[in-house]
Amino acid sequence: MEDPGRFSRWLRFNGIGALGAGLQLSVLGLLTRLTPLHYLWATGVAVEAAVLHNFCWHERWTWSDRRSPSRLHVYRRLGRFQLTNGLISVAGNLVLMRVFAGMLGMDTLAANIVSILICSMANFGASEWLVFRRAALAAVFMMALHPMTTHAADAGGAELQAATVQAWTVYERAVDARYDSAASTGTPFFALDGVGEADWRNRARGGVIPMARIERPSPGGAEIDVPNGKIHHWTGAIFVPGVSVEDVLKRLGELAGNEQKHYADVLASRLIARHDDRFQIFMKLRRSKVITVTYNTEHDVRYRRLGSARASARSVATRIAQLEAAGTPQEHELKPGSDGGYLWRLNAYWRYEAVPGGVLIECESVSLSRAVPYVLRPFATGMVEGLARESLERTLTGLRTYLTAPRTAAQR
């Protein structure tokens, strides 16, 4: 069906909005005059009735050129409509009604008319760009608001662009160079020292997991622009008492392929291959905060010993495939780089150092996702960054628990 054009769509939107406003006012009038219901509760019921009415008409007429392909898709679209138009209408009307009717003493119906006019301007933009359109903006908005948005086709898939990959490669090489040079004298071994994190060793010894966000790949270096992408760069550390570096490396070798037993974000794992200090590992990862997304991943992990008191490791995800319908009989992989765009690349740089009483362990995590649209950055960036930060924190917590757990005689 042909696109009617934005102006025509805007006229349809307002026409249906007028019908919805009439319905809302009628319901509000009936409830406030014929029932003892408080006007604020009555407003909420009236608004919800108008929201459902408007959605049905928008689906069938205003955005009829973007009709849902299935009943399930209609339900998901209704959920998005409730989270946008519903929240704007309910929250906006309740707040504005409290101001106009409660504080300024306006007539209830007159106050509601003013509230409707103000909220309607925000609702068209939300419907056009976030509800009835499969676009990257809708996906990131839902990623920031809804914990169950895991369907790339519904939320708005993203394509990994060549320019994004090129920028990631430049960033990755700079981090790799710093990782390689940390073995030399005069270069900070730990990334937390490189960013000037204060007193992090004592905090780690006290059981805290000191964390820091890194803005550029190397201290004093330039920031790297990533077209259509966003790099999430965090580092954190733990202290493990009563062990040596050699003990830690031995335990990590035993852990390879059994990560699901000790890491909250690993649903399944297996050791693909091992050659001396190099491991290839499969892991089924779940990353969650305001969203839950599941991946099949493969990792190349290489350890290196830097004398008796230090060691390091570099882990690179060589394959990341987002899963659709994870945990159901319909579970299947989406094409890598053509998915929800929540995780396109993932590297981890581990550092181990013997100190009095135990070992300090640092993990520096660098990941790539789709970019957050400019208009949503003030609202969504913190949520998206929190996903990477909390995933790293859970990994460090799981590792510390594993390394400090009592071992049986057979395990020693």
C-alpha positions as CSV (number, residue, x, y, z in Angstrom):
1,M,0.0,0.0,0.0
2,E,1.3,3.5,-0.9
3,D,2.7,5.8,1.8
4,P,0.1,8.6,2.2
5,G,2.8,11.1,3.1
6,R,3.5,12.6,6.5
7,F,1.1,15.5,6.2
8,S,-1.8,13.3,5.3
9,R,-0.8,10.9,8.0
10,W,-0.7,13.8,10.5
11,L,-4.3,14.8,9.5
12,R,-5.4,11.2,10.0
13,F,-3.7,11.0,13.3
14,N,-5.4,14.2,14.5
15,G,-8.8,13.1,13.2
16,I,-8.5,9.8,15.1
17,G,-7.1,11.7,18.1
18,A,-10.2,14.0,18.0
19,L,-12.4,10.9,18.1
20,G,-10.3,9.5,20.9
21,A,-10.5,12.8,22.8
22,G,-14.3,12.7,22.5
23,L,-14.2,9.1,23.9
24,Q,-11.9,10.2,26.7
25,L,-14.0,13.1,27.7
26,S,-17.2,11.0,27.6
27,V,-15.7,8.3,29.8
28,L,-14.3,10.9,32.1
29,G,-17.6,12.7,32.4
30,L,-19.5,9.5,33.1
31,L,-17.0,8.4,35.7
32,T,-16.8,11.7,37.6
33,R,-20.5,12.4,37.5
34,L,-22.0,9.0,38.0
35,T,-19.5,7.3,40.2
36,P,-17.6,8.3,43.4
37,L,-14.2,7.6,41.6
38,H,-11.6,10.3,42.2
39,Y,-10.9,12.5,39.2
40,L,-7.3,11.3,38.8
41,W,-8.3,7.6,38.7
42,A,-11.1,8.5,36.4
43,T,-8.6,10.3,34.1
44,G,-6.4,7.2,34.0
45,V,-9.3,4.9,32.9
46,A,-10.5,7.5,30.3
47,V,-7.0,7.9,28.8
48,E,-6.5,4.1,28.6
49,A,-9.8,3.8,26.7
50,A,-8.7,6.4,24.3
51,V,-5.3,4.8,23.8
52,L,-6.8,1.5,22.8
53,H,-9.3,3.2,20.6
54,N,-6.6,5.2,18.8
55,F,-4.3,2.2,18.4
56,C,-6.9,0.2,16.6
57,W,-7.6,3.0,14.1
58,H,-4.0,3.8,13.6
59,E,-3.2,0.2,12.8
60,R,-6.1,-0.1,10.4
61,W,-6.0,3.4,8.8
62,T,-3.3,5.9,9.8
63,W,-0.4,3.5,9.2
64,S,-2.3,1.0,7.0
65,D,0.7,0.9,4.7
66,R,2.8,-0.5,7.5
67,R,0.3,-3.2,8.6
68,S,1.5,-5.9,11.0
69,P,2.3,-9.2,9.3
70,S,0.9,-11.3,12.2
71,R,-1.2,-11.2,15.3
72,L,1.8,-11.6,17.5
73,H,3.4,-8.5,15.8
74,V,0.2,-6.6,16.5
75,Y,0.5,-7.4,20.2
76,R,4.1,-6.3,20.2
77,R,3.3,-3.1,18.4
78,L,0.5,-2.5,20.9
79,G,3.0,-2.9,23.7
80,R,5.2,-0.2,22.0
81,F,2.2,2.0,21.6
82,Q,1.4,1.7,25.3
83,L,5.0,2.5,26.2
84,T,5.0,5.6,24.1
85,N,1.5,7.1,23.5
86,G,0.2,5.4,26.6
87,L,2.9,6.7,28.9
88,I,2.8,10.1,27.4
89,S,-0.9,10.3,27.6
90,V,-1.4,8.8,31.1
91,A,1.6,10.5,32.7
92,G,1.2,13.7,30.9
93,N,-2.5,14.0,31.5
94,L,-2.2,13.1,35.2
95,V,0.5,15.6,35.8
96,L,-1.1,18.3,33.7
97,M,-4.6,17.6,35.3
98,R,-3.0,18.0,38.7
99,V,-1.5,21.3,37.7
100,F,-4.6,22.7,35.8
101,A,-7.4,21.2,37.8
102,G,-5.8,20.6,41.2
103,M,-3.5,23.6,41.6
104,L,-5.0,26.2,39.3
105,G,-8.6,25.3,40.0
106,M,-9.8,24.9,36.3
107,D,-12.9,23.0,35.4
108,T,-12.1,19.3,35.1
109,L,-13.2,19.0,31.5
110,A,-11.5,22.2,30.4
111,A,-8.3,21.1,32.1
112,N,-8.5,17.8,30.3
113,I,-8.9,19.5,26.9
114,V,-5.7,21.5,27.5
115,S,-3.9,18.4,28.6
116,I,-5.0,16.5,25.5
117,L,-3.7,19.2,23.2
118,I,-0.3,19.3,24.8
119,C,0.1,15.5,24.9
120,S,-1.1,15.0,21.3
121,M,1.9,16.8,19.8
122,A,4.3,14.4,21.4
123,N,2.2,11.3,20.5
124,F,2.4,11.8,16.7
125,G,6.2,11.8,16.7
126,A,6.3,8.8,19.0
127,S,3.9,6.9,16.7
128,E,5.6,7.8,13.4
129,W,9.2,7.1,14.5
130,L,8.9,4.5,17.3
131,V,5.7,2.5,17.0
132,F,4.7,2.1,13.4
133,R,8.1,2.0,11.8
134,R,10.7,-0.7,11.8
135,A,13.8,1.5,12.3
136,A,17.0,1.6,14.4
137,L,15.5,4.3,16.5
138,A,12.6,2.1,17.5
139,A,15.0,-0.7,18.5
140,V,17.2,1.5,20.7
141,F,14.1,3.2,22.3
142,M,12.7,-0.2,23.1
143,M,16.2,-1.4,24.2
144,A,16.2,1.5,26.7
145,L,12.7,0.9,28.0
146,H,11.6,-2.7,27.6
147,P,13.3,-5.8,29.1
148,M,11.8,-8.3,26.7
149,T,12.7,-6.7,23.3
150,T,14.9,-9.4,21.8
151,H,13.3,-9.7,18.4
152,A,15.4,-7.9,15.8
153,A,12.8,-8.1,13.1
154,D,10.2,-6.3,15.4
155,A,12.5,-3.9,17.2
156,G,14.3,-2.8,14.1
157,G,17.4,-4.7,12.9
158,A,20.7,-3.1,12.3
159,E,23.4,-3.8,9.7
160,L,27.1,-3.7,10.7
161,Q,28.7,-1.3,8.3
162,A,32.2,-1.4,6.8
163,A,33.0,2.0,8.3
164,T,32.0,0.8,11.7
165,V,34.2,-2.3,11.4
166,Q,37.1,-0.1,10.2
167,A,36.8,2.2,13.2
168,W,36.6,-0.7,15.6
169,T,39.8,-2.2,14.1
170,V,41.6,1.0,14.7
171,Y,40.4,1.2,18.3
172,E,41.2,-2.5,18.9
173,R,44.8,-2.1,17.5
174,A,45.4,0.8,19.9
175,V,44.2,-1.3,22.9
176,D,46.2,-4.3,21.7
177,A,49.3,-2.1,21.5
178,R,48.8,-0.9,25.0
179,Y,48.2,-4.5,26.2
180,D,51.4,-5.7,24.5
181,S,53.5,-2.8,25.9
182,A,52.3,-3.3,29.5
183,A,55.0,-6.0,29.8
184,S,57.7,-3.4,29.5
185,T,59.2,-1.3,32.3
186,G,57.6,2.2,32.6
187,T,54.2,1.3,31.2
188,P,51.3,0.9,33.6
189,F,50.5,-2.7,33.9
190,F,46.9,-2.2,35.0
191,A,44.4,-0.1,33.0
192,L,43.1,1.3,36.3
193,D,46.5,2.9,36.9
194,G,46.5,4.2,33.3
195,V,43.2,6.1,33.9
196,G,44.3,7.3,37.3
197,E,41.7,5.5,39.4
198,A,42.4,6.4,43.0
199,D,43.1,3.8,45.7
200,W,41.6,1.0,43.7
201,R,44.0,-1.6,45.1
202,N,42.9,-1.0,48.7
203,R,39.3,-1.0,47.7
204,A,39.7,-4.3,45.9
205,R,41.4,-5.8,48.9
206,G,38.4,-4.7,50.9
207,G,36.0,-6.7,48.7
208,V,34.9,-3.8,46.5
209,I,35.1,-4.2,42.7
210,P,36.5,-0.9,41.6
211,M,35.2,0.0,38.1
212,A,36.2,2.7,35.6
213,R,34.9,3.7,32.2
214,I,37.6,4.4,29.6
215,E,37.0,7.1,27.0
216,R,39.9,6.4,24.6
217,P,42.0,3.4,23.7
218,S,45.2,4.7,25.3
219,P,46.0,7.3,28.0
220,G,46.6,10.7,26.3
221,G,45.5,9.3,22.9
222,A,42.8,10.8,20.7
223,E,39.2,9.6,20.9
224,I,38.1,7.5,17.9
225,D,34.8,8.3,16.2
226,V,32.8,5.1,15.3
227,P,30.3,5.8,12.5
228,N,27.0,4.0,13.2
229,G,28.4,2.3,16.2
230,K,29.3,2.7,19.9
231,I,32.3,1.3,21.8
232,H,31.8,0.4,25.4
233,H,35.1,0.3,27.3
234,W,35.2,-0.6,31.0
235,T,37.7,-2.0,33.4
236,G,37.4,-3.5,36.8
237,A,39.4,-5.5,39.3
238,I,39.1,-8.0,42.2
239,F,41.5,-9.3,44.8
240,V,41.8,-13.0,45.5
241,P,43.4,-13.9,48.8
242,G,45.7,-16.8,49.5
243,V,46.6,-17.7,46.0
244,S,49.6,-17.3,43.6
245,V,49.5,-16.3,39.9
246,E,50.3,-19.9,39.0
247,D,47.4,-21.1,41.1
248,V,45.1,-18.7,39.3
249,L,46.3,-19.8,35.8
250,K,45.8,-23.4,36.7
251,R,42.3,-22.8,38.0
252,L,41.4,-20.8,34.8
253,G,42.6,-23.8,32.7
254,E,40.2,-26.0,34.6
255,L,37.4,-23.5,34.2
256,A,37.7,-23.4,30.4
257,G,34.6,-25.1,29.0
258,N,32.8,-25.0,32.3
259,E,32.0,-21.3,32.6
260,Q,28.3,-21.9,32.9
261,K,28.8,-23.3,36.4
262,H,30.3,-20.1,37.7
263,Y,29.3,-17.1,35.5
264,A,25.7,-15.8,35.7
265,D,25.8,-14.6,32.1
266,V,27.0,-17.9,30.6
267,L,24.1,-20.4,29.9
268,A,26.3,-23.1,28.3
269,S,29.9,-23.6,27.3
270,R,32.3,-26.1,26.0
271,L,36.0,-26.3,25.2
272,I,36.5,-26.5,21.5
273,A,40.3,-26.9,21.5
274,R,43.4,-26.3,23.6
275,H,47.0,-26.0,22.8
276,D,49.3,-25.1,25.7
277,D,48.2,-21.6,26.9
278,R,45.7,-21.0,24.0
279,F,42.1,-22.0,24.4
280,Q,39.1,-21.9,22.0
281,I,35.8,-21.8,23.9
282,F,32.2,-21.8,22.9
283,M,29.8,-19.9,25.2
284,K,26.1,-19.2,25.1
285,L,25.9,-15.7,26.6
286,R,23.0,-13.8,28.0
287,R,23.3,-10.1,28.5
288,S,20.6,-8.3,30.4
289,K,19.7,-5.1,32.1
290,V,16.7,-3.3,30.6
291,I,16.9,-5.9,27.8
292,T,17.7,-9.6,27.6
293,V,19.6,-10.8,24.6
294,T,21.2,-14.2,24.0
295,Y,24.1,-15.1,21.8
296,N,26.1,-18.1,20.6
297,T,29.8,-17.0,20.8
298,E,33.2,-18.4,20.2
299,H,36.3,-17.0,21.9
300,D,40.1,-17.3,21.3
301,V,41.9,-16.9,24.6
302,R,45.7,-16.6,24.9
303,Y,47.6,-16.5,28.2
304,R,51.1,-15.2,28.6
305,R,53.4,-15.4,31.6
306,L,55.4,-12.3,32.5
307,G,57.8,-13.7,35.1
308,S,56.8,-15.4,38.3
309,A,54.6,-12.5,39.6
310,R,52.6,-11.4,36.6
311,A,50.6,-12.9,33.8
312,S,48.0,-11.6,31.3
313,A,45.4,-12.9,28.8
314,R,43.7,-11.6,25.7
315,S,40.2,-13.0,24.8
316,V,38.7,-12.2,21.5
317,A,35.2,-13.2,20.4
318,T,35.8,-14.7,17.0
319,R,32.1,-15.3,16.4
320,I,28.9,-13.6,17.8
321,A,25.5,-14.7,16.6
322,Q,22.4,-13.3,18.3
323,L,19.6,-15.8,19.0
324,E,16.0,-15.3,18.0
325,A,13.4,-16.9,20.3
326,A,16.1,-18.1,22.7
327,G,15.1,-20.9,25.0
328,T,12.2,-22.1,22.8
329,P,11.9,-24.8,20.2
330,Q,12.0,-22.0,17.6
331,E,15.5,-20.8,18.7
332,H,17.7,-19.9,15.8
333,E,20.7,-17.7,15.0
334,L,20.4,-14.4,13.2
335,K,23.1,-13.6,10.6
336,P,26.1,-12.1,12.5
337,G,26.3,-8.3,11.8
338,S,22.6,-8.2,10.7
339,D,20.7,-8.4,14.0
340,G,19.6,-6.2,16.9
341,G,23.1,-4.6,17.0
342,Y,23.4,-4.9,20.8
343,L,26.8,-6.8,20.6
344,W,28.9,-6.9,17.5
345,R,32.4,-7.3,18.9
346,L,33.8,-8.3,22.3
347,N,37.4,-8.3,23.6
348,A,38.6,-8.8,27.1
349,Y,42.1,-8.1,28.4
350,W,43.0,-9.8,31.7
351,R,45.9,-9.0,34.0
352,Y,47.2,-10.9,37.0
353,E,49.7,-9.7,39.6
354,A,50.9,-11.3,42.8
355,V,50.8,-8.9,45.8
356,P,51.2,-9.6,49.5
357,G,48.4,-11.9,50.6
358,G,47.1,-12.9,47.2
359,V,46.6,-11.8,43.5
360,L,45.1,-8.7,42.0
361,I,43.1,-9.5,38.8
362,E,41.9,-6.9,36.4
363,C,39.6,-7.3,33.4
364,E,39.4,-4.7,30.7
365,S,36.3,-5.2,28.5
366,V,35.9,-3.6,25.1
367,S,32.7,-4.1,23.1
368,L,30.9,-2.7,20.1
369,S,27.2,-2.2,19.6
370,R,25.0,-0.1,17.3
371,A,24.9,3.6,17.9
372,V,22.4,5.3,20.1
373,P,20.4,7.9,18.0
374,Y,21.4,11.4,18.8
375,V,17.9,12.4,20.0
376,L,17.8,9.6,22.5
377,R,21.4,9.9,23.8
378,P,20.5,11.9,26.9
379,F,18.0,9.2,27.9
380,A,19.3,5.9,26.6
381,T,23.1,6.2,26.8
382,G,23.4,5.6,30.5
383,M,21.1,2.5,30.2
384,V,23.1,1.0,27.4
385,E,26.5,1.7,29.1
386,G,25.1,0.1,32.2
387,L,24.6,-3.1,30.3
388,A,28.3,-3.4,29.5
389,R,29.4,-2.3,33.0
390,E,27.1,-4.7,34.9
391,S,28.0,-7.6,32.7
392,L,31.7,-7.0,33.5
393,E,30.9,-6.7,37.2
394,R,29.0,-10.0,37.2
395,T,31.9,-11.7,35.4
396,L,34.4,-10.5,38.0
397,T,32.1,-11.5,40.9
398,G,31.7,-15.0,39.4
399,L,35.4,-15.4,39.0
400,R,36.2,-14.3,42.5
401,T,33.6,-16.7,43.9
402,Y,35.1,-19.5,41.9
403,L,38.7,-18.8,42.9
404,T,37.9,-18.4,46.6
405,A,35.6,-21.5,46.9
406,P,37.0,-24.4,49.0
407,R,38.4,-27.2,46.9
408,T,38.2,-30.9,47.5
409,A,41.3,-33.1,47.7
410,A,40.5,-34.5,44.3
411,Q,40.4,-31.0,42.8
412,R,43.8,-30.0,44.2
